[in-house]
Amino acid sequence: MLNKFLIVFIVTLILFIGGASMAKNNDWDKTFPKSNNADVKKVSFKNRYGITLVGDLYTPKNKSSEKMAAIAVAGPFGAVKEQASGLYAQTMAERGFITLAFDPSYTGESSGEPRNVSSPEINTEDFSAAVDFLSNQKDVNPDKIGIIGICGFGGFGLNAAAIDTRIKGTVTVTMYDMTRVTANGYFDSMDEKARYELKESLNKQRTEDFKNGTYAKAPGLPEKLTGDEPQFVKDYYGYYKTERGFHERSINSNGNWNTTASLSLINMPILAYSNEIKNAVLMIHGEKAHSRYFSEDAFKKLKGDNKELLIIEDANHVDLYDNLEKIPFDKIENFFTTYLKEGK
């Protein structure tokens, strides 16, 4: 039986990972309306681990004849490209960029076995693989590529920017440092003793998984709310489990991470070299988000006058997934215009 530390960890893991969306009609499987000002086509490409990533490539309807700036988008953690990342990608395509929303390794339509596994190394690599792909598109200027990472993929995106100098501008939105929260709990509340007990439980589960030839599933969000849940749980439910954000391929809407997926996150912290990022970074977080401290702490490590932390008044964590009244798209457009199109 899973001990209490593992149960607490799994519940918190499920609560912050991104959701997905319900198909609105037979031709459009996204959570957001289709734009008349952008075209989209499905594409695929491999990362350097041989995993095939599947994405949606958005281009402006009135695309420039010259090579254009491009942006790769991923997240939230556990989400699919038909949700928040697709909304961001389509919106930025409307604003004059070629964009790519992709499913990370082991999730959505991307390949990788076993399913529903996370990895700080591979999920960081996924961003660089997206840069590989965009750099080789005939309409893209390979010297003008940026990324947007949402929720857990905000952390992986920032980690990618620390190693991949081709990324000329990075935007993180409602960021989670997945390795920090997995190893330490929320607000670093997990001590060494509790973490050891968690590792004991996870490794015991590994033995059982090997014996059974399957992977035990971590619990997901409840199918119904009791009303006694914390507000941030209700917020997640309102996105992941309703028509607003449900998608059949979403891990948290309609599936489960495997229980032992967290082991690598505990043991391999990201952002060790984020202080060495020389290219521009814009970090965006909600004023009322329980996760706000991840962005604030990560921002303290960044150096240079091309870094900015923007706190959105009265916004919670999931508001920045899809609330068009709260997402600062004008600010994001100006950032990428400055550091990609104008090349400052």
N, C-alpha and C positions, 0 to 999 in steps of 0.2 A: 504494500500500500504506500502511496506517495505521502511523504511526511508533510507537516504543515508549512515548512519553508518552501517546498517545491510547489505546493498548491497556491500559496500566496504569489510566488513568482509567476506561475503560469497565468493566473488570473490577471496580474498586472501587464504581462506581455501581451495578452489578447486585447486588453482594453485600449492600448495605444496604437496598435497597428492599423494600417489603413483599410478602408473598405472597398466596395465595388459598386456596380450599378446594374439596374434592371433594363433590359432592352425595351425601348419605347415603341418600336415597330419592327417589322421583318427586315427592313433595309438598314436600320441605324441601331447599333447595339451599345450606344453610349448613354451615360447618365445625363448628358447635357445636349441641348438642341444643336442640330447640324447648322453650320454657318453657310451662308451663301457667298461668302467672301474668301473661302479657302477650300482647296481640294485636298483629299486624303486618299492614300493607298497603303495597303498592307505590304510590309517588307520584312526580310529576315537577314540575319548576319550572324557570324560566329564570334564568340570571345576567344581568348587565347587558351582557354581550357577545353575548347571544342564544343561548347554548349551553344546551341542555336537560339538566338534571341529573336523574338518576333515583336515588331513595332508598327505603329501607324505614322507614316511620313506625311506631314501637312505642308502645303505650299500655298502662298497667296494666289488668289485668282489672277490678279494682274501682276505676275511675277516679273522681276527685272530681267533684262536680257544679259546683264552682267552677273558674274559670280556673286552670290549673296552670303550674308552672315547666317549662321545656323545655331540652333539650340537643341540639346538633348534633355529630355525630361523624364524623371522617374519618381515613384512614390505615390502615396504613402507606403509604409512598410506593410506588406501583405496585400496591397492593392493591385489592380490591373490597369492597363493603359486606357481602358474605356471609362475610367473615372476621373479623379482629380488631375492626373498627369496629362490626360487627353484634353481636358478643359484648358489647362495652361498652354498646351502645345497649339491647340486650335486658335486660341485667343492671340498668342504671339505670332502665329502665321497671318492672322488678319492684320496685324500691325507691321508686317513686312519682313518677317524672318521665315526661313525654312526650318521646320521643327520636327523632332522625332520623339514621340512618346513610346516607351518600350516596356515590355514585361521583363522583370529581372529573372535571372537564372532560377530554375526549379519552380517557377510560378506562372500562372496564366497560360498563355499559348507558347511560352518559351519552353525549351527542352530541359533535360537534367533529371537524373534519377538518383535517389528517391525524390518524390515530390515534396514540396512544402518544406524546403530546407533553407536556412540562412547561413551566410558566411561573410565575415567582414572582408576577407580577401577577394572572394569571387564577386560580391556585390559592389565592391569598389571597382574591380576590373570591368564590371558591366558598363559603367560610365565610360571608361576608356575605350571599350569595344564600340560603344555608340559613336565616340569621336572618330575611331578608325573608319566606321561606315560613312559618316557624314563627310569626312575629309576626302573621300573618294567618289563623292557625287559630283557629276559634271556641273551642276548649278551652284555648288557650294565653294566659297573661298575657304580653303583649309586653315588660313591664318586668322579666321574670324569665327571661331566656334566657342560657344558658352554652354553652360549646363544649369538646370534648375532641379534641385532635390527637395522633395516634400517629406515631412515627418522623418521617419527613420532614414530615408534616402537623402535627407538633408545632410545628415552626418556622413553617410557614405560619399555623397557628392563633395563635401568639403575635404574628405580624406582623399578623394580622387584628385582634387585640385592641388593637393600637397605633393603628389607624385607626377602628375601629368601636366607638363608645362604648355601643352597645346591648348589647354583650357584657358581662354583669355578672360572669361568672366564667369563668376559662380554666384547664383542666387540660391539661398536656402530659405525654406518656408516652414514655419512651425516645427523647427528641427528637433529631432531626438538623437542623442548619442546612444545608439543601441547597446554598445559594449559597456558603457558606464552604467546604464540602468539595469542591465542584465546581471552584472557582477556585483553591483552595490545597492540595488533597489532604488525606489524613488527617494530623492533628496539624500542619497547616500546613507540610507537607514539600515542597510544590511551589514552587520559586522563580520569579522573573519570566521567566527564560529558558525554563524548562520550560513555563510557562503560555503563552508566545508560540508555542512549537512546537506545543502542543496546539491553539491557536486557528488556526494555519496549516493543520493537518490537518483540523480541523472545517470550515473555510471551503473548503478544496479539495473536501471531500465535498459541500458545498452545490452547487458547480459541477457535480459528477457527478450529484447528485440531480436538478438542473434538467434536465440533458441527457437523463437516462434517464426522467424523468417519474415517478420513484418515490423512496422514501426508504430509504436503506440502514439495515439493522437492526444494532443493537448486540448483541454477544454476551450470552448469558444464563448462568445457572448450568449447570454440566455435568449431563448426564443420569445420570452415575454418578460417585461419588467414588473417587479413587485411594487415599485414606488419607493422602496427604502434604499435604493442604490445611491451612491454619491452622484453629484451633478455631472461630473465628467463622464461617468458611465452612461448616464442618460443621453448625453451629447453624442457619444460614440454610437449608441444604439440607434439614435435618430438618423445617423448617417448610414451605418452599415446594414441595418436590418429593415429599413423602409425603402419605398420606391425612390426616395431621394438619392440613395447611394448604393442600393443592392445590385450585385451582379453575380451571375451563377458561377463564374470562375474565381471569384474572390475567396481568398482563404478565410477571412473573418465573417463574410456574409454567408458563405455556403460551404465551408470546409474547416480544416484545422491544420495548424503547424504540427510537425511531429515533435514529441515531447523533448527529445534529445537535441533538437536543433539549436538550443541555446548554449551548448557546451563551448563551441568555438567563440561565441560572443563573450563568454566569461573570461576566456584565456587570452584573447588577442585584442587589446584595446586599440581603437582608432585615434586619429588626430594627434599622434605623437609628434608629427612634424608640421602641423598646421601653421606654426609660427614662421615657417619658411615660404609660405605662399606669397609670391610677388605680384601675381595678377589680381584683378579687382574682385572683391567679394561684397555682396549685399545680403545681410541676414535679416529676415522678417519674422516677427513673432507677435502673437496676440497678447495684449495687456493682461487679459484674464485667463490665459492658458496655464494649466497646471504645469506644463512642460517648459515654460518660459525660461527657467534657469539654465537649460541646456544651451540655448542661444547666447544668453548673457555671459555664461562662463567660457564658451568657445570663442566668443568675440574678444575676450580679454587677451587671448593668446595672439591674435592677429596683429600684424605690424604694417605700417605704411599709411599714407593718406588716401589710398584708394579702397579703404574698408569702411563699411557703414552698418550699424545696427538700427533697424527701424521697428519700433513697437507700435502696433496698431491699436488705437484706443477702443476699449470696450469689446474686443474680439477674443473669443475663446479658441481652443486648439483647432476644432473642426470647422470653425468659420472660414479659415483660410484654405480649406479644401475646395469650397464651391460657392461661398457667399460673395457674389459680385459687388455687393455694397461695401465689403470689407477688404477684398483682395486689391492691393494697390497696383493695378496693371499699368497705370500711367508711369508710376515710379519704376517698375520693372522695365518697361519699354525704354524709358530715358536712360536707365543704367546700361542696357545692352546697346543702345544707340551710341552712347558715349564710348564704351569700351570694346565694342565689336565693329560697328559701322564706321565710327570715326577713328577707332584704333588708338585711343589715348593710353 
